[in-house]
Amino acid sequence: MIYLGLVSPFKSNEVNKLELFNTFMLFIVVYHLMCCTAFVPDIETREQIGMSYIVVVFIICLVSFGSVLFKALQEKIEKCFWRYRKWMNMKEFVKLQKERMEELKLEH
């Protein structure tokens, strides 16, 4: 985990943060699994730890899928934005062409 924090092996800062988060959560998951053994003798405590384990795994899935979904939506939004800009530029270009044609007609 220290290696991931110091070296940042991936090009994207977002991917480095996600990897650091996943590694940290993996430590928490392993700790939960260790507490579900004979190390914790009380059955009710193990049951609570199991519920906590489920919540931790759910959070990991939520963050991982959320980041993938966010990235995909971000790319789609950017693509739509650039299409809109291109369409607006084309509209402006056509308008300028019409004005030039009218000016040429008035000159002759």
Secondary structure, DSSP 8 states (H G I E B T S, - for coil): -HHHHHH--SSSHHHHHHHHHHHHHHHHHHHHHHHTSTTS--HHHHHHHHHHHHHHHHHHHHHHHHHHHHHHHHHHHHHHHHHHHHHHHHHHHHHHHHHHHHHHHHH-
